[in-house]
C-alpha cells in the first residue's frame, strides 16, 4: 500500500509527451501559444512562459521578449523559415552547369577534376598539378550523363532537406562543400593523374554518411539508410568507370564532420564543430599538396 503513490508518479513521468521536434525527448513543458510539447532545446523565453520555434518563426509569438534567445537546430544552427533553401540553391547551380555543358560541351574540359595534363587528346588543358586548383570544387558541380545528374540531384534533395533542417544552413553548406573537396582530394591522390572525374557524388556520399550519423543520434531506424548506402557502395566498387576514391573520400569526411556537429557538447559546440571541419579540411589540403609535389 505504501508504494502505490510512488508508482502513480512513475507512471505519470513515463506518460509525458515527446517534444514535437524531438519526439524521443519527454517533456512536461508546452508552448504558451500553441500548447505543443517542447524540450529544453526548443524552449524560447517569452514574457510569460516559453514558446516553440514555430510560433516564434511564424510571428505568432507576439509576447516574445526582445532579448529572448533565437530557436536553434539540433546542431545549434539558427532555425530557418525555409529548411531547404541551400539544397535548392545547390541543385540550381548543378542544373545551370549541366545545361551550360550541354549547350557547350567543350566547357566540360575546363571544369572536371584532372591531376595532370593531358587527359583529353589534342585538348590544351591543364590539371590541378599545373595550378588549376579550382577543379577540386568545380568538378563537384559538373555532370555529363543525364542519369548521373539525375541520381545525384535526387539524392541531394532526399538527404539535403533533413540535414539542412537539423544542422542549420552554415553547417550544412560546410558539410557539403568539404565532403566534395575530400572526394576530389582522395581521387586526385590515388587515381591516375590523367583520369578525369566529375560529379557531385563525393559531396552526396558525404550527406549519406551524415544522415546515418544523424539517424543514430536521434535513435531512429537506421536500416533503410544502411541498406541504401550498402547498395551504392556495391555499385561503386562493382561498376567500372565510377570513381570509388571520390565516393569513399566524401563518405568518410561526411561521417567525421557530422559526428562532430551532432555530438558536440553544448558549452563548446562551435569550437568542436568548426574545429572538426577545419581538421578535415586540413587533411584535404595536405593530401592535395602531397600529390602535387609527387607530380611536379
HUTAUR-V821077 format. One record per pair of residues at least 24 apart in sequence whose ideal C-beta (glycine too) atoms are under 10 Angstrom apart, sorted by the first residue. I is the first residue (numbers start at 1). GAP is how many residues later the second one is. D is the distance in whole Angstrom. If there is no record, write none. Layout:
{{I:GAP:D} {I:GAP:D}}
This chain:
{{19:24:10} {19:33:9} {20:32:7} {20:33:10} {20:34:8} {21:31:8} {21:32:7} {21:33:8} {21:50:9} {21:52:9} {21:53:8} {21:58:9} {21:144:9} {21:145:10} {22:52:7} {22:196:7} {23:195:9} {23:196:10} {23:197:10} {24:193:10} {24:194:6} {24:195:5} {24:196:8} {25:193:10} {31:24:6} {31:25:9} {31:29:10} {31:30:8} {32:29:8} {32:31:7} {33:25:9} {33:27:6} {33:28:6} {33:29:9} {33:30:8} {33:31:9} {34:24:10} {34:26:8} {34:27:9} {38:33:10} {41:30:9} {41:31:7} {41:32:9} {41:33:7} {41:35:9} {41:225:9} {42:29:7} {42:30:8} {42:31:10} {42:32:10} {42:37:9} {43:25:10} {43:26:9} {43:28:9} {44:24:5} {44:25:7} {44:26:7} {44:27:5} {44:28:9} {44:35:10} {45:24:7} {53:25:10} {53:26:5} {54:25:9} {57:24:6} {72:96:8} {72:194:10} {72:197:9} {73:91:9} {73:92:7} {73:93:6} {73:94:6} {73:95:5} {73:96:9} {73:98:8} {73:99:9} {73:188:10} {73:189:10} {74:91:9} {74:92:5} {74:93:7} {74:94:9} {74:140:8} {74:143:8} {74:144:8} {74:187:9} {74:188:6} {75:88:10} {75:91:6} {75:92:4} {75:93:6} {75:95:10} {75:96:5} {75:97:9} {75:100:10} {75:139:9} {75:142:10} {75:183:9} {75:185:9} {75:186:5} {75:187:6} {75:188:9} {75:189:8} {75:194:8} {75:198:7} {76:91:9} {76:92:7} {76:95:8} {76:185:8} {76:186:10} {76:188:8} {76:190:8} {76:193:5} {76:194:7} {76:197:7} {77:87:9} {77:88:9} {77:89:8} {77:90:6} {77:91:1} {77:92:7} {77:93:6} {77:94:5} {77:95:8} {77:184:9} {77:196:9} {78:90:6} {78:91:8} {78:92:8} {79:86:8} {79:89:8} {80:84:8} {80:85:8} {80:88:7} {80:89:6} {82:82:9} {82:83:10} {82:87:9} {83:77:10} {83:78:6} {83:79:8} {83:80:10} {83:81:6} {83:82:4} {83:83:9} {83:85:9} {83:86:9} {83:89:10} {84:73:8} {84:76:7} {84:77:5} {84:78:9} {84:80:6} {84:81:8} {85:79:8} {85:84:7} {85:87:10} {86:74:7} {86:75:10} {86:77:10} {86:78:6} {86:81:10} {86:82:10} {86:83:5} {86:84:9} {86:86:6} {86:87:5} {86:90:8} {87:66:10} {87:69:6} {87:70:6} {87:71:10} {87:72:9} {87:73:3} {87:74:6} {87:75:10} {87:76:8} {87:77:6} {87:78:10} {87:82:10} {87:85:8} {87:86:10} {87:89:9} {87:120:10} {88:68:10} {88:69:9} {88:72:9} {88:73:9} {88:76:10} {89:80:10} {89:84:9} {90:50:10} {90:51:8} {90:63:9} {90:66:6} {90:67:10} {90:70:7} {90:74:10} {90:82:10} {90:83:8} {90:86:7} {90:87:9} {90:110:8} {90:113:8} {91:61:9} {91:62:5} {91:63:10} {91:65:6} {91:66:7} {91:69:8} {91:109:10} {93:47:10} {93:48:6} {93:107:10} {94:46:9} {94:47:5} {94:48:8} {94:49:7} {94:55:7} {94:58:7} {94:59:6} {94:62:8} {94:105:9} {94:106:6} {94:109:10} {95:46:10} {95:48:9} {95:54:8} {95:58:7} {96:45:9} {97:41:8} {97:43:10} {97:44:5} {97:45:6} {97:46:7} {97:52:9} {97:103:10} {98:43:9} {98:44:8} {98:45:5} {98:46:8} {98:47:10} {98:48:8} {98:50:10} {98:51:5} {98:52:10} {98:55:9} {100:42:9} {101:41:6} {101:42:7} {101:43:7} {101:48:10} {101:97:9} {102:41:10} {102:42:9} {102:44:9} {102:47:10} {105:39:8} {107:35:8} {108:31:10} {108:34:6} {108:35:9} {108:36:6} {108:88:9} {108:90:7} {109:87:8} {110:24:9} {110:25:8} {110:28:8} {110:32:9} {111:24:7} {111:26:10} {111:27:4} {111:28:6} {111:29:10} {111:30:7} {111:31:4} {111:32:10} {111:33:10} {111:85:10} {111:87:7} {112:26:8} {112:27:5} {112:30:6} {112:32:9} {112:83:10} {112:84:5} {112:85:7} {112:86:4} {112:87:9} {113:24:9} {113:25:8} {113:26:4} {113:27:8} {113:29:9} {113:70:9} {113:71:5} {113:72:10} {113:74:6} {113:75:7} {113:78:9} {113:82:9} {113:83:7} {113:84:5} {113:85:7} {113:86:9} {113:89:9} {113:130:9} {113:133:8} {114:25:8} {114:73:10} {114:74:9} {114:77:10} {114:78:10} {114:79:8} {114:80:7} {114:81:7} {114:82:5} {114:83:8} {114:84:9} {115:72:9} {115:73:5} {115:74:9} {115:76:7} {115:77:7} {115:78:3} {115:79:7} {115:80:7} {115:81:9} {115:82:10} {115:176:7} {115:177:9} {115:179:9} {115:180:6} {116:72:10} {116:76:9} {116:77:4} {116:78:6} {116:79:10} {116:175:10} {116:176:9} {116:178:10} {116:179:5} {116:180:9} {117:76:9} {117:77:8} {118:76:7} {119:73:9} {119:74:8} {119:75:5} {119:76:7} {119:77:5} {119:78:10} {120:74:9} {120:76:7} {125:71:9} {127:61:9} {127:66:7} {127:67:8} {127:69:9} {127:165:10} {127:168:8} {128:56:9} {128:57:10} {128:60:6} {128:65:9} {128:160:7} {128:163:8} {128:164:7} {128:167:8} {129:59:9} {129:64:7} {129:159:10} {129:162:7} {129:163:5} {129:164:9} {129:165:9} {129:166:4} {129:167:6} {130:162:9} {130:165:9} {130:166:8} {131:161:9} {131:165:10} {133:152:10} {133:155:8} {133:159:9} {135:49:8} {135:53:9} {135:61:9} {135:62:10} {135:63:9} {136:44:8} {136:45:6} {136:46:10} {136:47:9} {136:48:4} {136:49:7} {136:51:9} {136:52:7} {136:148:8} {136:149:10} {136:152:7} {137:40:7} {137:43:7} {137:44:6} {137:47:7} {137:66:10} {138:46:10} {138:60:9} {139:41:8} {139:42:10} {139:44:9} {139:45:6} {139:48:9} {139:49:10} {139:57:9} {139:58:6} {139:59:5} {139:60:7} {139:61:9} {139:63:9} {139:104:10} {139:107:9} {140:36:9} {140:37:8} {140:39:9} {140:40:4} {140:41:8} {140:43:7} {140:44:7} {140:57:10} {140:58:8} {140:59:7} {140:60:5} {140:61:8} {140:62:6} {140:63:5} {140:64:9} {140:106:9} {140:110:9} {141:39:8} {141:57:9} {141:58:9} {141:59:7} {141:62:9} {142:55:10} {142:56:5} {142:57:7} {142:58:9} {143:55:7} {143:56:5} {143:57:7} {143:58:10} {144:52:10} {144:54:7} {144:55:8} {145:53:10} {145:54:9} {148:50:8} {148:51:6} {148:52:9} {148:53:8} {148:94:10} {149:50:8} {149:51:9} {151:48:9} {151:49:10} {151:50:8} {151:53:8} {151:81:9} {151:84:10} {152:47:6} {152:48:5} {152:49:6} {152:50:10} {152:51:8} {152:52:5} {152:53:10} {153:47:8} {153:51:9} {154:50:10} {155:45:9} {155:46:9} {155:48:10} {155:49:5} {155:50:9} {155:52:7} {155:53:8} {155:73:9} {155:77:9} {156:44:7} {156:47:8} {156:48:6} {156:51:7} {158:46:10} {158:49:9} {158:53:9} {158:70:9} {159:45:7} {159:46:10} {159:47:9} {159:48:4} {159:49:7} {159:50:10} {159:51:8} {159:52:5} {159:55:10} {159:66:9} {159:69:10} {159:95:10} {160:43:10} {160:44:9} {160:47:6} {160:50:10} {160:51:10} {162:45:10} {162:48:10} {162:49:7} {162:52:7} {162:53:9} {162:56:10} {163:43:10} {163:44:6} {163:47:6} {163:48:6} {163:50:10} {163:51:7} {163:91:9} {163:95:8} {163:98:10} {164:43:10} {166:44:9} {166:45:9} {166:48:6} {166:51:9} {166:52:8} {166:92:9} {166:95:9} {166:96:7} {167:43:8} {167:47:8} {167:90:10} {167:91:8} {167:94:6} {167:95:8} {167:106:9} {168:93:9} {170:103:10} {170:104:9} {171:39:10} {171:86:9} {171:87:9} {171:89:10} {171:90:6} {171:91:10} {171:99:10} {171:102:7} {171:103:9} {171:106:8} {172:35:9} {172:38:9} {172:86:10} {172:89:9} {174:83:8} {174:87:9} {174:99:9} {174:100:8} {174:103:5} {174:104:10} {174:106:10} {174:107:9} {175:28:9} {175:31:6} {175:32:7} {175:34:9} {175:35:6} {175:78:8} {175:79:6} {175:82:5} {175:83:6} {175:86:7} {175:102:8} {175:105:10} {176:24:9} {176:26:10} {176:27:5} {176:28:9} {176:30:7} {176:31:7} {176:34:9} {176:74:9} {176:78:9} {177:26:7} {177:29:9} {177:100:10} {177:104:9} {178:25:9} {178:28:8} {178:72:9} {178:75:6} {178:76:9} {178:78:10} {178:79:6} {178:98:10} {178:99:6} {178:100:9} {178:102:6} {178:103:6} {178:105:10} {178:106:7} {179:24:5} {179:25:8} {179:26:7} {179:27:2} {179:28:7} {179:29:9} {179:30:8} {179:31:8} {179:70:8} {179:71:4} {179:72:8} {179:73:9} {179:74:5} {179:75:5} {179:76:10} {179:77:10} {179:78:7} {179:79:9} {179:101:9} {179:105:10} {180:24:9} {180:25:9} {180:26:7} {180:66:9} {180:69:9} {180:70:7} {180:73:9} {180:74:10} {180:104:10} {181:25:10} {181:68:9} {181:69:9} {181:72:8} {181:99:9} {181:100:7} {181:103:5} {181:104:9} {181:106:10} {181:107:9} {182:24:7} {182:64:9} {182:66:9} {182:67:4} {182:68:6} {182:69:9} {182:70:7} {182:71:3} {182:72:8} {182:74:9} {182:75:9} {182:98:6} {182:99:8} {182:101:8} {182:102:5} {182:105:9} {183:60:8} {183:62:7} {183:63:4} {183:64:7} {183:65:8} {183:66:4} {183:67:4} {183:68:8} {183:69:9} {183:70:8} {183:71:9} {183:101:9} {184:59:9} {184:61:9} {184:62:7} {184:65:7} {184:66:9} {184:100:8} {184:103:10} {184:104:8} {185:60:9} {185:61:9} {185:64:6} {185:65:10} {185:68:9} {185:95:10} {185:96:10} {185:98:8} {185:99:4} {185:100:8} {185:101:9} {185:102:5} {185:103:5} {185:104:10} {185:105:10} {185:106:8} {186:57:9} {186:58:9} {186:59:4} {186:60:7} {186:61:9} {186:62:6} {186:63:3} {186:64:8} {186:65:10} {186:66:8} {186:67:9} {186:97:10} {186:98:9} {186:101:7} {186:102:10} {186:105:10} {187:56:5} {187:57:9} {187:58:4} {187:59:5} {187:60:9} {187:61:9} {187:62:7} {187:63:10} {187:104:10} {188:57:8} {188:58:9} {188:61:9} {188:96:10} {188:99:7} {188:100:6} {188:102:10} {188:103:5} {188:104:8} {188:107:9} {189:56:8} {189:60:9} {189:95:10} {189:97:10} {189:98:5} {189:99:8} {189:101:7} {189:102:5} {189:103:10} {189:105:9} {190:53:10} {190:54:9} {190:55:5} {190:56:10} {190:58:9} {190:59:9} {190:97:9} {190:101:9} {191:52:7} {191:53:9} {191:54:6} {191:55:9} {191:100:10} {193:98:8} {193:101:9} {193:102:6} {195:48:8} {195:50:9} {196:47:10} {197:45:9} {197:46:4} {197:48:8} {197:49:6} {198:45:9} {198:48:9} {199:43:9} {199:44:8} {199:47:8} {199:48:10} {200:46:10} {200:50:9} {201:31:9} {201:35:9} {201:41:8} {201:42:7} {201:43:10} {201:45:6} {201:46:6} {201:49:7} {201:50:10} {202:41:8} {202:43:9} {202:44:4} {202:45:7} {202:46:9} {202:47:6} {202:48:3} {202:49:8} {202:51:8} {202:52:9} {203:43:9} {203:47:6} {203:50:9} {203:51:8} {204:28:9} {204:42:10} {204:43:9} {204:46:7} {204:47:9} {204:50:9} {205:24:8} {205:27:8} {205:28:9} {205:31:8} {205:41:8} {205:42:5} {205:43:8} {205:44:8} {205:45:4} {205:46:4} {205:47:9} {205:48:9} {205:49:7} {205:50:10} {206:41:10} {206:43:9} {206:44:4} {206:45:6} {206:46:8} {206:47:5} {206:48:3} {206:49:8} {206:50:10} {206:51:8} {206:52:8} {206:74:10} {207:43:8} {207:44:9} {207:47:6} {207:51:9} {208:24:7} {208:25:9} {208:39:9} {208:42:8} {208:43:6} {208:46:7} {208:47:9} {209:41:8} {209:42:5} {209:43:7} {209:44:8} {209:45:4} {209:46:4} {209:47:8} {209:48:9} {209:49:7} {209:50:9} {210:41:9} {210:43:9} {210:44:5} {210:45:7} {210:46:10} {210:47:7} {210:48:4} {210:49:9} {210:51:8} {210:52:9} {211:43:9} {211:47:8} {212:39:9} {212:42:9} {212:43:7} {212:46:8} {212:47:10} {213:41:8} {213:42:6} {213:43:9} {213:44:9} {213:45:4} {213:46:5} {213:47:9} {213:48:8} {213:49:6} {213:50:8} {214:44:6} {214:45:10} {214:47:9} {214:48:6} {216:42:10} {216:43:9} {216:46:9} {216:47:10} {217:41:9} {217:42:9} {217:44:9} {217:45:5} {217:46:7} {218:44:9} {249:34:10} {249:35:8} {249:38:9} {252:28:9} {252:31:10} {253:24:9} {253:27:5} {253:28:9} {253:30:8} {253:31:8} {254:26:9} {256:24:6} {256:27:9} {257:24:9}}
